[in-house]
Amino acid sequence: MQQPTPRGRAGARLGVGASASARWAAPIVLALVLLVVWQLLSFTTSRTFLPGPVDVLSRLAEELGHGRIYRYAGTTFVEALVGTLVSALIALPLGYLVARVRLIELAASPFLAASQAIPAIAIAPLLALWIGYGLLPIVVLCAVTAFFPMLVTTTIGIRSLDRDILEAATLDGAGWWARLRHIELPLAFPSIVAGIRAGAALSVTGAVVGEFTMGGKGLGMLLTLHRDANDTEGLFATLLLLLALAVLLFGALGLLARLAPGETSTGRATSTTSFGRTSTDRSLATTSI
C-alpha cells in the first residue's frame, strides 16, 4: 500500500485545522451579519417597537450588573437540565426497543406520531391540574418537549447500524449485552447525542412555556413582567439570555460527548473490532462451520 507523503500528511493536518476554524468562525460571522441587519432595521422604526442590538445589549449588561437576573436564569436552567435528563432516561431505552422489537414499534409508533400534534402549551394546564404548580410540573413539561427528538434519533441510530457487523459479533459469541455495550452504543453514539442536544434546546422552550402557564420563578416569569410593563428592551434582553442558555446546554452536551471515552477514535475502533469482522471474514467463518 502506498504510504502518504509528508506533504500529504501536512495537507491533511491543514484540512483538519481549517475545518475546526470554520466550525467556530461560521456561526460568529452569521451572528455579526444578523446583528448588522437588526441594527439597520431598528433605524426604520421606533425604539419601543424594535430597539437596536446596542440598546438591548446595554440593557442586558445592566441587568447582569444588578445580579437579580441570575436567579431567574438559574431557575430556568435547572428546569431545562432536569427535564432533559428525565426525558433521556425514558426516550433512549424506548428508542432502542422501538428499533429492535417489531411488536413495540407497531404498537407505539402511531401514538408517538399522534402525540406530536398536541402542542406543549396545551399540555401545561393538564399538568397543573394533575400535579399542581411549582418546579415539578415544569420539569415534566420540559421532559415531554425534549422527548421526541431523543426517541427518533436513537431509533434511527440503532437501525442504521451495519447488519454485517452485528451478525459477525453474534457468530463470535457476543450476547445481547456485549453487542449493546461494545458495538451498538458506540456506533449509534453520534445520533443519540444529536437527539439529546436537540432535546436540551427544546427543553428551554418547555421551561418558558411552563412558567407562562403554571407560574414559576424563571425567565418565563420575567418575560411576563416585561410584557405587562411594555418594556421592549427588557423583553429582547431576556430573550437573548434564553438564547444563551439554550446554546450553553447544546454546547456543554457536545463537549461532554467529545470527552466521552466511546467517542475517541481509538475507543470506537476497539468497540467495532472487538467483535466485528468484515463480510468476507464472516463468509469464511460460515464456510468453515
TORKOL-4160 file (C-alpha; in steps of 0.2 Angstrom, whole numbers, padded with zeros to 4 digits, m for minus):
289
<pt num="1" X="0000" Y="0000" Z="0000"/>
<pt num="2" X="0007" Y="0017" Z="m0005"/>
<pt num="3" X="0012" Y="0027" Z="0011"/>
<pt num="4" X="0006" Y="0045" Z="0012"/>
<pt num="5" X="0020" Y="0058" Z="0008"/>
<pt num="6" X="0025" Y="0071" Z="0021"/>
<pt num="7" X="0016" Y="0084" Z="0010"/>
<pt num="8" X="0000" Y="0074" Z="0010"/>
<pt num="9" X="0001" Y="0072" Z="0029"/>
<pt num="10" X="0004" Y="0091" Z="0031"/>
<pt num="11" X="m0011" Y="0094" Z="0019"/>
<pt num="12" X="m0022" Y="0083" Z="0030"/>
<pt num="13" X="m0017" Y="0092" Z="0045"/>
<pt num="14" X="m0021" Y="0109" Z="0037"/>
<pt num="15" X="m0038" Y="0102" Z="0032"/>
<pt num="16" X="m0042" Y="0097" Z="0049"/>
<pt num="17" X="m0036" Y="0114" Z="0056"/>
<pt num="18" X="m0047" Y="0123" Z="0043"/>
<pt num="19" X="m0062" Y="0113" Z="0047"/>
<pt num="20" X="m0060" Y="0117" Z="0066"/>
<pt num="21" X="m0058" Y="0135" Z="0062"/>
<pt num="22" X="m0073" Y="0135" Z="0051"/>
<pt num="23" X="m0083" Y="0127" Z="0064"/>
<pt num="24" X="m0080" Y="0142" Z="0076"/>
<pt num="25" X="m0079" Y="0156" Z="0063"/>
<pt num="26" X="m0095" Y="0152" Z="0053"/>
<pt num="27" X="m0108" Y="0155" Z="0067"/>
<pt num="28" X="m0098" Y="0170" Z="0073"/>
<pt num="29" X="m0099" Y="0178" Z="0055"/>
<pt num="30" X="m0118" Y="0174" Z="0054"/>
<pt num="31" X="m0121" Y="0182" Z="0071"/>
<pt num="32" X="m0112" Y="0198" Z="0066"/>
<pt num="33" X="m0122" Y="0198" Z="0049"/>
<pt num="34" X="m0138" Y="0196" Z="0059"/>
<pt num="35" X="m0133" Y="0210" Z="0071"/>
<pt num="36" X="m0130" Y="0222" Z="0057"/>
<pt num="37" X="m0146" Y="0218" Z="0049"/>
<pt num="38" X="m0155" Y="0220" Z="0065"/>
<pt num="39" X="m0147" Y="0237" Z="0068"/>
<pt num="40" X="m0151" Y="0243" Z="0051"/>
<pt num="41" X="m0170" Y="0238" Z="0054"/>
<pt num="42" X="m0170" Y="0247" Z="0070"/>
<pt num="43" X="m0166" Y="0264" Z="0062"/>
<pt num="44" X="m0183" Y="0262" Z="0052"/>
<pt num="45" X="m0194" Y="0261" Z="0066"/>
<pt num="46" X="m0197" Y="0267" Z="0084"/>
<pt num="47" X="m0186" Y="0261" Z="0099"/>
<pt num="48" X="m0202" Y="0255" Z="0108"/>
<pt num="49" X="m0206" Y="0243" Z="0093"/>
<pt num="50" X="m0189" Y="0237" Z="0089"/>
<pt num="51" X="m0174" Y="0243" Z="0099"/>
<pt num="52" X="m0157" Y="0241" Z="0091"/>
<pt num="53" X="m0145" Y="0227" Z="0097"/>
<pt num="54" X="m0134" Y="0241" Z="0105"/>
<pt num="55" X="m0148" Y="0246" Z="0116"/>
<pt num="56" X="m0153" Y="0228" Z="0120"/>
<pt num="57" X="m0135" Y="0223" Z="0124"/>
<pt num="58" X="m0134" Y="0238" Z="0135"/>
<pt num="59" X="m0149" Y="0233" Z="0144"/>
<pt num="60" X="m0143" Y="0215" Z="0146"/>
<pt num="61" X="m0127" Y="0221" Z="0154"/>
<pt num="62" X="m0137" Y="0232" Z="0166"/>
<pt num="63" X="m0147" Y="0218" Z="0171"/>
<pt num="64" X="m0132" Y="0207" Z="0173"/>
<pt num="65" X="m0124" Y="0220" Z="0183"/>
<pt num="66" X="m0138" Y="0221" Z="0196"/>
<pt num="67" X="m0137" Y="0202" Z="0198"/>
<pt num="68" X="m0155" Y="0199" Z="0200"/>
<pt num="69" X="m0157" Y="0191" Z="0183"/>
<pt num="70" X="m0145" Y="0177" Z="0188"/>
<pt num="71" X="m0158" Y="0169" Z="0200"/>
<pt num="72" X="m0171" Y="0169" Z="0186"/>
<pt num="73" X="m0159" Y="0161" Z="0173"/>
<pt num="74" X="m0153" Y="0148" Z="0186"/>
<pt num="75" X="m0171" Y="0143" Z="0189"/>
<pt num="76" X="m0174" Y="0140" Z="0170"/>
<pt num="77" X="m0158" Y="0132" Z="0168"/>
<pt num="78" X="m0161" Y="0119" Z="0182"/>
<pt num="79" X="m0179" Y="0116" Z="0175"/>
<pt num="80" X="m0172" Y="0113" Z="0157"/>
<pt num="81" X="m0157" Y="0102" Z="0163"/>
<pt num="82" X="m0168" Y="0091" Z="0174"/>
<pt num="83" X="m0181" Y="0089" Z="0161"/>
<pt num="84" X="m0168" Y="0084" Z="0148"/>
<pt num="85" X="m0161" Y="0071" Z="0160"/>
<pt num="86" X="m0178" Y="0064" Z="0164"/>
<pt num="87" X="m0183" Y="0063" Z="0146"/>
<pt num="88" X="m0166" Y="0054" Z="0141"/>
<pt num="89" X="m0169" Y="0041" Z="0154"/>
<pt num="90" X="m0186" Y="0037" Z="0146"/>
<pt num="91" X="m0183" Y="0041" Z="0127"/>
<pt num="92" X="m0166" Y="0032" Z="0125"/>
<pt num="93" X="m0172" Y="0014" Z="0131"/>
<pt num="94" X="m0188" Y="0016" Z="0122"/>
<pt num="95" X="m0180" Y="0021" Z="0106"/>
<pt num="96" X="m0169" Y="0006" Z="0107"/>
<pt num="97" X="m0184" Y="m0005" Z="0110"/>
<pt num="98" X="m0193" Y="0003" Z="0095"/>
<pt num="99" X="m0178" Y="0000" Z="0084"/>
<pt num="100" X="m0176" Y="m0018" Z="0089"/>
<pt num="101" X="m0193" Y="m0025" Z="0094"/>
<pt num="102" X="m0205" Y="m0025" Z="0080"/>
<pt num="103" X="m0221" Y="m0028" Z="0090"/>
<pt num="104" X="m0216" Y="m0012" Z="0101"/>
<pt num="105" X="m0213" Y="m0002" Z="0085"/>
<pt num="106" X="m0230" Y="m0007" Z="0078"/>
<pt num="107" X="m0239" Y="m0004" Z="0095"/>
<pt num="108" X="m0231" Y="0013" Z="0099"/>
<pt num="109" X="m0227" Y="0022" Z="0083"/>
<pt num="110" X="m0245" Y="0028" Z="0079"/>
<pt num="111" X="m0247" Y="0035" Z="0097"/>
<pt num="112" X="m0229" Y="0043" Z="0097"/>
<pt num="113" X="m0233" Y="0051" Z="0080"/>
<pt num="114" X="m0250" Y="0057" Z="0086"/>
<pt num="115" X="m0243" Y="0065" Z="0101"/>
<pt num="116" X="m0233" Y="0077" Z="0091"/>
<pt num="117" X="m0250" Y="0085" Z="0085"/>
<pt num="118" X="m0253" Y="0091" Z="0103"/>
<pt num="119" X="m0243" Y="0107" Z="0107"/>
<pt num="120" X="m0234" Y="0109" Z="0124"/>
<pt num="121" X="m0244" Y="0124" Z="0129"/>
<pt num="122" X="m0260" Y="0113" Z="0128"/>
<pt num="123" X="m0252" Y="0100" Z="0140"/>
<pt num="124" X="m0247" Y="0113" Z="0153"/>
<pt num="125" X="m0265" Y="0116" Z="0160"/>
<pt num="126" X="m0267" Y="0097" Z="0162"/>
<pt num="127" X="m0251" Y="0096" Z="0171"/>
<pt num="128" X="m0256" Y="0110" Z="0183"/>
<pt num="129" X="m0272" Y="0101" Z="0187"/>
<pt num="130" X="m0264" Y="0084" Z="0190"/>
<pt num="131" X="m0248" Y="0089" Z="0198"/>
<pt num="132" X="m0250" Y="0106" Z="0204"/>
<pt num="133" X="m0239" Y="0121" Z="0202"/>
<pt num="134" X="m0221" Y="0124" Z="0205"/>
<pt num="135" X="m0205" Y="0116" Z="0199"/>
<pt num="136" X="m0211" Y="0098" Z="0196"/>
<pt num="137" X="m0224" Y="0101" Z="0183"/>
<pt num="138" X="m0212" Y="0112" Z="0173"/>
<pt num="139" X="m0199" Y="0099" Z="0173"/>
<pt num="140" X="m0212" Y="0086" Z="0167"/>
<pt num="141" X="m0216" Y="0098" Z="0153"/>
<pt num="142" X="m0198" Y="0100" Z="0149"/>
<pt num="143" X="m0196" Y="0082" Z="0148"/>
<pt num="144" X="m0211" Y="0080" Z="0137"/>
<pt num="145" X="m0205" Y="0093" Z="0125"/>
<pt num="146" X="m0187" Y="0085" Z="0124"/>
<pt num="147" X="m0194" Y="0068" Z="0122"/>
<pt num="148" X="m0197" Y="0065" Z="0103"/>
<pt num="149" X="m0181" Y="0071" Z="0096"/>
<pt num="150" X="m0171" Y="0059" Z="0108"/>
<pt num="151" X="m0183" Y="0045" Z="0103"/>
<pt num="152" X="m0182" Y="0047" Z="0085"/>
<pt num="153" X="m0163" Y="0050" Z="0083"/>
<pt num="154" X="m0160" Y="0034" Z="0095"/>
<pt num="155" X="m0171" Y="0024" Z="0084"/>
<pt num="156" X="m0163" Y="0030" Z="0068"/>
<pt num="157" X="m0145" Y="0027" Z="0075"/>
<pt num="158" X="m0149" Y="0009" Z="0080"/>
<pt num="159" X="m0157" Y="0005" Z="0064"/>
<pt num="160" X="m0144" Y="0012" Z="0053"/>
<pt num="161" X="m0130" Y="0000" Z="0060"/>
<pt num="162" X="m0122" Y="m0012" Z="0048"/>
<pt num="163" X="m0130" Y="m0029" Z="0050"/>
<pt num="164" X="m0114" Y="m0037" Z="0044"/>
<pt num="165" X="m0105" Y="m0031" Z="0060"/>
<pt num="166" X="m0119" Y="m0037" Z="0071"/>
<pt num="167" X="m0121" Y="m0054" Z="0063"/>
<pt num="168" X="m0102" Y="m0056" Z="0064"/>
<pt num="169" X="m0102" Y="m0052" Z="0083"/>
<pt num="170" X="m0116" Y="m0065" Z="0085"/>
<pt num="171" X="m0105" Y="m0078" Z="0076"/>
<pt num="172" X="m0091" Y="m0073" Z="0088"/>
<pt num="173" X="m0102" Y="m0077" Z="0103"/>
<pt num="174" X="m0107" Y="m0060" Z="0108"/>
<pt num="175" X="m0123" Y="m0059" Z="0118"/>
<pt num="176" X="m0136" Y="m0046" Z="0119"/>
<pt num="177" X="m0127" Y="m0035" Z="0132"/>
<pt num="178" X="m0110" Y="m0037" Z="0124"/>
<pt num="179" X="m0117" Y="m0031" Z="0107"/>
<pt num="180" X="m0126" Y="m0017" Z="0115"/>
<pt num="181" X="m0111" Y="m0011" Z="0125"/>
<pt num="182" X="m0097" Y="m0014" Z="0113"/>
<pt num="183" X="m0105" Y="m0011" Z="0096"/>
<pt num="184" X="m0122" Y="m0003" Z="0096"/>
<pt num="185" X="m0120" Y="0011" Z="0108"/>
<pt num="186" X="m0103" Y="0016" Z="0102"/>
<pt num="187" X="m0108" Y="0016" Z="0083"/>
<pt num="188" X="m0125" Y="0025" Z="0087"/>
<pt num="189" X="m0117" Y="0037" Z="0099"/>
<pt num="190" X="m0117" Y="0052" Z="0087"/>
<pt num="191" X="m0135" Y="0050" Z="0083"/>
<pt num="192" X="m0140" Y="0048" Z="0101"/>
<pt num="193" X="m0130" Y="0063" Z="0107"/>
<pt num="194" X="m0138" Y="0074" Z="0092"/>
<pt num="195" X="m0155" Y="0069" Z="0099"/>
<pt num="196" X="m0150" Y="0074" Z="0117"/>
<pt num="197" X="m0143" Y="0090" Z="0112"/>
<pt num="198" X="m0159" Y="0095" Z="0101"/>
<pt num="199" X="m0170" Y="0090" Z="0116"/>
<pt num="200" X="m0160" Y="0100" Z="0128"/>
<pt num="201" X="m0163" Y="0116" Z="0117"/>
<pt num="202" X="m0181" Y="0112" Z="0116"/>
<pt num="203" X="m0182" Y="0109" Z="0135"/>
<pt num="204" X="m0178" Y="0128" Z="0137"/>
<pt num="205" X="m0193" Y="0132" Z="0127"/>
<pt num="206" X="m0203" Y="0120" Z="0138"/>
<pt num="207" X="m0197" Y="0128" Z="0154"/>
<pt num="208" X="m0203" Y="0145" Z="0147"/>
<pt num="209" X="m0220" Y="0139" Z="0142"/>
<pt num="210" X="m0222" Y="0131" Z="0159"/>
<pt num="211" X="m0218" Y="0147" Z="0168"/>
<pt num="212" X="m0230" Y="0156" Z="0157"/>
<pt num="213" X="m0244" Y="0144" Z="0161"/>
<pt num="214" X="m0240" Y="0137" Z="0178"/>
<pt num="215" X="m0231" Y="0151" Z="0187"/>
<pt num="216" X="m0213" Y="0149" Z="0192"/>
<pt num="217" X="m0198" Y="0160" Z="0196"/>
<pt num="218" X="m0188" Y="0159" Z="0180"/>
<pt num="219" X="m0185" Y="0169" Z="0164"/>
<pt num="220" X="m0203" Y="0165" Z="0158"/>
<pt num="221" X="m0210" Y="0175" Z="0173"/>
<pt num="222" X="m0198" Y="0189" Z="0169"/>
<pt num="223" X="m0204" Y="0189" Z="0151"/>
<pt num="224" X="m0222" Y="0191" Z="0158"/>
<pt num="225" X="m0217" Y="0206" Z="0169"/>
<pt num="226" X="m0208" Y="0215" Z="0155"/>
<pt num="227" X="m0223" Y="0212" Z="0143"/>
<pt num="228" X="m0235" Y="0219" Z="0156"/>
<pt num="229" X="m0224" Y="0234" Z="0158"/>
<pt num="230" X="m0222" Y="0236" Z="0139"/>
<pt num="231" X="m0203" Y="0235" Z="0141"/>
<pt num="232" X="m0197" Y="0230" Z="0124"/>
<pt num="233" X="m0179" Y="0231" Z="0128"/>
<pt num="234" X="m0181" Y="0220" Z="0143"/>
<pt num="235" X="m0190" Y="0208" Z="0133"/>
<pt num="236" X="m0176" Y="0207" Z="0120"/>
<pt num="237" X="m0163" Y="0206" Z="0134"/>
<pt num="238" X="m0172" Y="0191" Z="0142"/>
<pt num="239" X="m0174" Y="0183" Z="0125"/>
<pt num="240" X="m0155" Y="0185" Z="0122"/>
<pt num="241" X="m0152" Y="0177" Z="0139"/>
<pt num="242" X="m0164" Y="0162" Z="0135"/>
<pt num="243" X="m0154" Y="0160" Z="0118"/>
<pt num="244" X="m0138" Y="0160" Z="0128"/>
<pt num="245" X="m0145" Y="0146" Z="0140"/>
<pt num="246" X="m0150" Y="0135" Z="0125"/>
<pt num="247" X="m0133" Y="0137" Z="0117"/>
<pt num="248" X="m0124" Y="0133" Z="0133"/>
<pt num="249" X="m0134" Y="0117" Z="0136"/>
<pt num="250" X="m0132" Y="0112" Z="0117"/>
<pt num="251" X="m0113" Y="0116" Z="0118"/>
<pt num="252" X="m0110" Y="0108" Z="0135"/>
<pt num="253" X="m0118" Y="0092" Z="0129"/>
<pt num="254" X="m0107" Y="0092" Z="0114"/>
<pt num="255" X="m0092" Y="0095" Z="0124"/>
<pt num="256" X="m0096" Y="0080" Z="0136"/>
<pt num="257" X="m0099" Y="0069" Z="0120"/>
<pt num="258" X="m0082" Y="0073" Z="0114"/>
<pt num="259" X="m0074" Y="0070" Z="0131"/>
<pt num="260" X="m0083" Y="0053" Z="0132"/>
<pt num="261" X="m0072" Y="0038" Z="0131"/>
<pt num="262" X="m0083" Y="0030" Z="0117"/>
<pt num="263" X="m0081" Y="0045" Z="0106"/>
<pt num="264" X="m0062" Y="0044" Z="0104"/>
<pt num="265" X="m0056" Y="0036" Z="0088"/>
<pt num="266" X="m0047" Y="0023" Z="0097"/>
<pt num="267" X="m0062" Y="0018" Z="0108"/>
<pt num="268" X="m0073" Y="0017" Z="0093"/>
<pt num="269" X="m0061" Y="0006" Z="0083"/>
<pt num="270" X="m0059" Y="m0005" Z="0098"/>
<pt num="271" X="m0078" Y="m0007" Z="0100"/>
<pt num="272" X="m0080" Y="m0011" Z="0082"/>
<pt num="273" X="m0066" Y="m0023" Z="0080"/>
<pt num="274" X="m0068" Y="m0032" Z="0097"/>
<pt num="275" X="m0082" Y="m0042" Z="0089"/>
<pt num="276" X="m0085" Y="m0036" Z="0072"/>
<pt num="277" X="m0076" Y="m0043" Z="0056"/>
<pt num="278" X="m0078" Y="m0039" Z="0038"/>
<pt num="279" X="m0091" Y="m0048" Z="0027"/>
<pt num="280" X="m0078" Y="m0058" Z="0019"/>
<pt num="281" X="m0072" Y="m0065" Z="0036"/>
<pt num="282" X="m0090" Y="m0069" Z="0041"/>
<pt num="283" X="m0092" Y="m0079" Z="0025"/>
<pt num="284" X="m0076" Y="m0088" Z="0028"/>
<pt num="285" X="m0082" Y="m0092" Z="0046"/>
<pt num="286" X="m0098" Y="m0098" Z="0040"/>
<pt num="287" X="m0090" Y="m0109" Z="0027"/>
<pt num="288" X="m0078" Y="m0117" Z="0040"/>
<pt num="289" X="m0093" Y="m0120" Z="0051"/>
